[in-house]
Amino acid sequence: MLQLEIKQNTEAEQLKQSLCQVMLQIAYQIPQSPTQDLILAATLALPHLKEVATVLTPCIPDEELIWAYVGLGRFYQGQGAYNQAQPWYERCLAAIKVRLGETHADVAGSLNNVAGLYQSQGRYSEAEALYVQALELKWQLFGKVHPDVALSLNNLALLYYAQGRYSEAEPLYAQALELRQVLLGETHPDVALSLNNLALLYYAQGRYSEAEPLYAQALELRQVLLGETHPDVAQSLNNLAELYRSQGRYSEAEALYVQALELRQVLLGETHPDVAQSLNNLALLYYAQGRYSEAEALYVQALELRQVLLGETHPDVAQSLNNLALLYYAQGRYSEAEALYVQALELRQVLLGETHPDVAQSLNNLAGLCQSQGRYGEAELFYLRALSIVVDCLGESHPTTITVWQNFVELISQVIQAEQTALLSDHPLVQHTLLQLQSIPNRPSI
């Protein structure tokens, strides 16, 4: 009887281990951006994956423990279901620390995963602490020259980029790119990712001529390495389209935007954050072309998607509110525009801090609205706050800084023509601009 019981227990353990191995193989195959086909396949195994991560972890070897959780985290995060992904990444970090110790390589990987999730949720200060901790642990474990170190440098740079901390992001991006080129070769997907991210930074800084060849190089690499129908290819198409739009190359931009949107809808489904991004960006293009009815439908669709997927308090939601307000302003729907501008500004101040370029964008837009309504005193204050931010963050020669400055000059010229100079403050920028305007014999009308 005892022998039978032992045999049954042994067989049960073997079955558990077999189940774990099968489920772990499925978890390995879930990428960071899973396509609909992969999501469907993983959905069938989801109850078993959860059982492995909650009940059967004692049957998992140490070196594979992280995958019991990462597969589930990626499954949800890749669909934009960040709140559902969060407990799996956090459980992963806790379980690995208990079993493998505080200074294991998988602890560094788990710290990075939790940080990436927090960043997706707009929780930047929490993400930064974990990214730094992961990087320092990787330095300790692997030294300065290792692919995992390059990954951490890239991710920390991404966070700084999202926060508008461009001068801090650039050296980390460059360092990650150089490391990857040396360690992985010139034709590797991670090299393409670094090229894309460095180009994103150059684009944000107005360095368009430097951004374009990197975007093109990243796109070509991804098409060769990953095929024409891959989420990363869609990302590259979208980013190159953004650059073309900013340069006024609208027909080239539209073709790439549409291609990126269709790819994302096919690969990721209709309700995904990347699809919302594509809808928003295509709407931006239609807005720039004066195709307002087409733009509005896409803006509203993007906003609603983001609110459902990301929650009401997320930087991307603020972006959608701002863009829809821009459209309403252009149509003369000022009361609707102002409500959205204020909502976007307040969100950005809370989520990104008072000195982020996106906050300056909101201030500039509010100033333009006030100026259109003859509310010159309010407009002046908003412009001055915006100028202070963009000069510090982006520099005096950045296209955004120049745009805000030109808007401010137009305000002052308009106030002078309206003979309401008493509304102008004693701010040094105002006095400097007044002197410049008064020195022009035939000042242009606004």
Protein Blocks (a to p, Z undefined) as FASTA:
>chain_A
ZZmmmmmmmmmmmmmmmmmmmmmmmmmmmcfbdcfklmmmmmmmmmmmmmmmmmmmmmpc
fklmmmmmmmmmmmmmmnopamlmmmmmmmmmmmmmmmnojkbfklmmmmmmmmmmmmmn
opaklmmmmmmmmmmmmmmmnojbdfklmmmmmmmmmmmmmnopamlmmmmmmmmmmmmm
mmnojadfklmmmmmmmmmmmmmnopamlmmmmmmmmmmmmmmmnojadfklmmmmmmmm
mmmmmnopamlmmmmmmmmmmmmmmmnojbdfklmmmmmmmmmmmmmnopamlmmmmmmm
mmmmmmmmnojadfklmmmmmmmmmmmmmnopamlmmmmmmmmmmmmmmmnojkbfklmm
mmmmmmmmmmmnopamlmmmmmmmmmmmmmmmnopkbmklmmmmmmmmmmmmmmmmnopa
kmpccbfklmmmmmmmmmpmbacdZZ
